[in-house]
């Protein structure tokens, strides 16, 4: 089994930048989208794709456990809400 330190070393600089950015990102969606573009050089959808795949990795959890746990809970909650929709049935 790998230690937390070994997992963290498995993260690239970009992975750490994404997690660090998300930890300190502006709460306002328009400001966050602008910050994603200016600070990371990514579009907001691409950022979300990268972050979504990153939070699945054990090394991300070892690097930022509170953040990754919160993001996983939010994702799971949103998925449960989507699956509970009836759309008029």
N, CA and C of each residue as an Amber inpcrd file, in Angstrom:
protein
   267
   0.8420000  -1.1810000   0.0000000   0.0000000   0.0000000   0.0000000
   0.8840000   1.2400000   0.0000000   0.4880000   2.2380000  -0.8000000
   1.2790000   3.4520000  -0.8950000   0.9480000   4.4090000   0.2420000
   1.9670000   5.1560000   0.6610000   1.7390000   6.1840000   1.6800000
   1.1540000   7.4200000   1.0080000   0.6070000   8.3300000   1.8290000
   0.0620000   9.5760000   1.2930000   1.1310000  10.3510000   0.5230000
   2.3540000  10.3240000   1.0280000   3.4400000  11.0460000   0.3810000
   3.7160000  10.4880000  -1.0160000   3.6410000   9.1780000  -1.1690000
   3.8610000   8.5660000  -2.4790000   2.7350000   8.9210000  -3.4380000
   1.4960000   8.9590000  -2.9400000   0.3740000   9.3550000  -3.7880000
   0.5380000  10.7920000  -4.2630000   0.9000000  11.6840000  -3.3540000
   1.0380000  13.0960000  -3.7020000   2.1060000  13.2790000  -4.7670000
   3.1700000  12.5090000  -4.6910000   4.2120000  12.5990000  -5.7120000
   3.6890000  12.1610000  -7.0660000   2.5940000  11.3930000  -7.1000000
   2.0030000  10.9550000  -8.3590000   1.2120000  12.0350000  -9.0710000
   0.9720000  13.1590000  -8.4070000   0.2490000  14.2660000  -9.0300000
   1.2000000  15.1150000  -9.8690000   0.7240000  15.5320000 -11.0120000
   1.5130000  16.4490000 -11.8250000   1.3680000  17.8670000 -11.2670000
   2.1870000  18.7680000 -11.7540000   2.0730000  20.1700000 -11.3430000
   0.6940000  20.7140000 -11.7120000   0.2020000  20.3360000 -12.8970000
  -1.1200000  20.8020000 -13.3230000  -2.2010000  20.2870000 -12.3900000
  -2.0970000  19.0250000 -11.9790000  -3.0900000  18.4560000 -11.0560000
  -3.1170000  19.2420000  -9.7480000  -1.9470000  19.5280000  -9.2060000
  -1.8780000  20.2920000  -7.9620000  -2.4060000  21.7100000  -8.1510000
  -2.1100000  22.3160000  -9.3020000  -2.6360000  23.6560000  -9.5760000
  -4.1570000  23.6460000  -9.6500000  -4.7320000  22.6220000 -10.2690000
  -6.1910000  22.5330000 -10.3470000  -6.8060000  22.4230000  -8.9540000
  -6.2550000  21.5560000  -8.1320000  -6.7890000  21.3750000  -6.7810000
  -6.5860000  22.6350000  -5.9380000  -5.4420000  23.2490000  -6.0440000
  -5.1870000  24.4810000  -5.2930000  -6.1200000  25.5940000  -5.7540000
  -6.3350000  25.6850000  -7.0610000  -7.2440000  26.7040000  -7.5850000
  -8.6560000  26.4730000  -7.0550000  -9.1290000  25.2460000  -7.1260000
 -10.4970000  24.9420000  -6.6800000 -10.6670000  25.2590000  -5.1950000
  -9.6400000  25.0260000  -4.4260000  -9.7010000  25.3050000  -2.9880000
  -9.9330000  26.7890000  -2.7140000  -9.3740000  27.6490000  -3.5610000
  -9.4220000  29.0880000  -3.3320000 -10.2080000  29.8490000  -4.4010000
 -10.9770000  29.1480000  -5.2020000 -11.6810000  29.7650000  -6.3360000
 -12.7720000  30.7210000  -5.8650000 -13.0310000  31.7620000  -6.6550000
 -14.1430000  32.6700000  -6.3300000 -15.4650000  31.9090000  -6.3160000
 -16.3760000  32.3320000  -5.4530000 -17.6680000  31.6510000  -5.3390000
 -18.6080000  32.0030000  -6.4770000 -18.4750000  33.1890000  -7.0270000
 -19.3400000  33.6480000  -8.1030000 -18.9850000  32.9240000  -9.4050000
 -19.9550000  32.2420000 -10.0440000 -19.6410000  31.5210000 -11.2900000
 -18.9930000  32.3720000 -12.3870000 -19.4640000  33.6010000 -12.6470000
 -18.7820000  34.3800000 -13.6920000 -17.3340000  34.7300000 -13.3200000
 -17.1060000  35.0600000 -12.0560000 -15.7430000  35.3720000 -11.6240000
 -14.8690000  34.1230000 -11.6560000 -15.4370000  32.9870000 -11.2950000
 -14.6750000  31.7370000 -11.3220000 -14.2960000  31.3800000 -12.7580000
 -15.2430000  31.5070000 -13.6950000 -14.9620000  31.2050000 -15.1000000
 -13.8590000  32.1100000 -15.6380000 -13.9050000  33.3920000 -15.2810000
 -12.8670000  34.3200000 -15.7260000 -11.5140000  33.9570000 -15.1120000
 -11.5170000  33.5550000 -13.8460000 -10.2670000  33.1740000 -13.1750000
  -9.7030000  31.8860000 -13.7700000 -10.5720000  30.9610000 -14.1240000
 -10.1170000  29.7090000 -14.7640000  -9.3900000  30.0390000 -16.0560000
  -9.9940000  30.9040000 -16.8370000  -9.3950000  31.2880000 -18.1230000
  -8.0620000  32.0140000 -17.9150000  -8.0330000  32.9780000 -16.9990000
  -6.8190000  33.7900000 -16.8410000  -5.7140000  33.0730000 -16.0770000
  -6.0540000  32.3390000 -15.0340000  -5.0220000  31.7100000 -14.1980000
  -4.5570000  30.3530000 -14.7160000  -5.4930000  29.5960000 -15.3100000
  -5.1540000  28.2400000 -15.7440000  -5.0700000  28.1000000 -17.2590000
  -5.6200000  29.0740000 -17.9830000  -5.5840000  29.0010000 -19.4400000
  -6.5010000  27.9320000 -20.0030000  -7.5740000  27.6320000 -19.2930000
  -8.5210000  26.5980000 -19.7160000  -9.9170000  27.1880000 -19.8480000
 -10.7540000  26.5440000 -20.6460000 -12.1670000  26.9150000 -20.6500000
 -12.8060000  26.2990000 -19.4080000 -13.9210000  26.8610000 -18.9840000
 -14.6070000  26.3360000 -17.7950000 -15.0360000  24.8800000 -17.9780000
 -15.6070000  24.4970000 -19.1480000 -15.9750000  23.0760000 -19.3140000
 -14.7690000  22.1330000 -19.2500000 -13.6490000  22.5330000 -19.8610000
 -12.4500000  21.6840000 -19.8130000 -11.9250000  21.5660000 -18.3860000
 -11.9650000  22.6570000 -17.6490000 -11.5530000  22.6430000 -16.2450000
 -12.4110000  21.6490000 -15.4610000 -13.7200000  21.7020000 -15.6640000
 -14.6240000  20.7820000 -14.9560000 -14.3470000  19.3320000 -15.3370000
 -14.0490000  19.0740000 -16.6080000 -13.7110000  17.7110000 -17.0280000
 -12.4570000  17.2110000 -16.3190000 -11.4320000  18.0400000 -16.3190000
 -10.1680000  17.6550000 -15.6850000 -10.3480000  17.4500000 -14.1850000
 -11.0610000  18.3690000 -13.5420000 -11.2820000  18.2680000 -12.1020000
 -12.1110000  17.0290000 -11.7730000 -13.1310000  16.7530000 -12.5910000
 -13.9750000  15.5780000 -12.3630000 -13.2020000  14.2720000 -12.4250000
 -12.2820000  14.1700000 -13.3600000 -11.4810000  12.9420000 -13.4290000
 -10.4160000  12.9180000 -12.3440000  -9.9120000  14.0790000 -11.9730000
  -8.8700000  14.1650000 -10.9480000  -9.3800000  13.7260000  -9.5810000
 -10.6060000  14.0750000  -9.2210000 -11.1110000  13.7340000  -7.8830000
 -11.3450000  12.2370000  -7.7050000 -11.2920000  11.4900000  -8.7790000
 -11.4110000  10.0260000  -8.6970000 -10.1090000   9.3570000  -8.2730000
  -9.0230000  10.0830000  -8.3160000  -7.7110000   9.4780000  -8.0800000
  -7.3190000   9.5100000  -6.6030000  -6.7820000   8.4070000  -6.0980000
  -6.3490000   8.3670000  -4.6920000  -5.2840000   9.4020000  -4.3650000
  -4.4350000   9.7360000  -5.3380000  -3.4020000  10.7280000  -5.0560000
  -3.9900000  12.1200000  -4.8420000  -5.1010000  12.4300000  -5.4950000
  -5.7790000  13.7120000  -5.2550000  -6.3800000  13.7320000  -3.8500000
  -6.9560000  12.6180000  -3.4470000  -7.5260000  12.5030000  -2.1020000
  -6.4390000  12.6660000  -1.0380000  -5.2650000  12.1160000  -1.2880000
  -4.1580000  12.2540000  -0.3420000  -3.6530000  13.6920000  -0.2900000
  -3.6840000  14.3890000  -1.4080000  -3.1860000  15.7610000  -1.4750000
  -4.1430000  16.7500000  -0.8200000  -5.4410000  16.5920000  -1.0840000
  -6.4360000  17.5500000  -0.5660000  -7.6800000  16.7860000  -0.1110000
  -7.6000000  16.0850000   1.0160000  -8.7030000  15.2020000   1.4230000
 -10.0230000  15.9270000   1.6720000  -9.9980000  17.0840000   2.3030000
 -11.2510000  17.7960000   2.5790000 -11.9040000  18.2770000   1.2860000
 -11.1100000  18.8510000   0.4150000 -11.6220000  19.3520000  -0.8560000
 -12.1770000  18.2240000  -1.7080000 -11.4050000  17.1720000  -1.8820000
 -11.8350000  16.0630000  -2.7350000 -13.0790000  15.3900000  -2.1520000
 -13.1180000  15.2110000  -0.8460000 -14.3080000  14.6280000  -0.2160000
 -15.5470000  15.4740000  -0.4550000 -15.3880000  16.8020000  -0.3320000
 -16.5220000  17.7110000  -0.5730000 -16.9720000  17.6400000  -2.0260000
 -16.0310000  17.6300000  -2.9640000 -16.3770000  17.5810000  -4.3770000
 -17.0520000  16.2600000  -4.7430000 -16.6010000  15.1680000  -4.1580000
 -17.2430000  13.8720000  -4.4090000 -18.6690000  13.8500000  -3.8680000
 -18.8690000  14.4150000  -2.6810000 -20.2240000  14.4770000  -2.1080000
 -21.1460000  15.3280000  -2.9680000 -20.6420000  16.4720000  -3.4410000
 -21.4480000  17.3330000  -4.3120000 -21.8120000  16.6140000  -5.6070000
 -20.8450000  15.9470000  -6.1990000 -21.0970000  15.2210000  -7.4430000
 -22.1360000  14.1240000  -7.2360000 -21.9900000  13.3680000  -6.1640000
 -22.9330000  12.2830000  -5.8860000 -24.3250000  12.8210000  -5.5910000
 -24.3970000  13.9320000  -4.8780000 -25.6870000  14.5500000  -4.5790000
 -26.3730000  15.0360000  -5.8520000 -25.6250000  15.6470000  -6.7370000
 -26.1890000  16.1180000  -8.0050000 -26.6520000  14.9460000  -8.8650000
 -25.8880000  13.8750000  -8.8800000 -26.2750000  12.6970000  -9.6560000
 -27.5610000  12.0850000  -9.0990000 -27.6820000  12.0360000  -7.7810000
 -28.8910000  11.4930000  -7.1630000 -30.0990000  12.3750000  -7.4810000
 -29.9090000  13.6830000  -7.4760000 -30.9980000  14.6020000  -7.8190000
 -31.4350000  14.4220000  -9.2600000 -30.4730000  14.2540000 -10.1610000
 -30.8150000  14.0450000 -11.5730000 -31.5850000  12.7480000 -11.7690000
 -31.1850000  11.7070000 -11.0780000 -31.8470000  10.4110000 -11.2730000
 -33.2330000  10.3890000 -10.6180000 -33.5020000  11.2890000  -9.6850000
 -34.8010000  11.3250000  -9.0120000 -35.8280000  12.1520000  -9.7810000
 -35.3940000  12.8730000 -10.7840000 -36.3270000  13.6990000 -11.5600000
 -37.2920000  12.8240000 -12.3340000 -38.5410000  13.2720000 -12.3700000
 -39.5630000  12.4740000 -13.0750000 -39.9700000  13.0750000 -14.4050000
 -39.7280000  14.3570000 -14.6090000 -40.0730000  15.0360000 -15.8470000
 -41.5430000  14.8430000 -16.2150000 -42.4260000  15.1030000 -15.2500000
 -43.8530000  15.0990000 -15.5120000 -44.5290000  13.7490000 -15.5000000
 -43.8740000  12.7310000 -15.1050000 -44.5000000  11.3960000 -15.0770000
 -45.2810000  11.1880000 -13.8300000
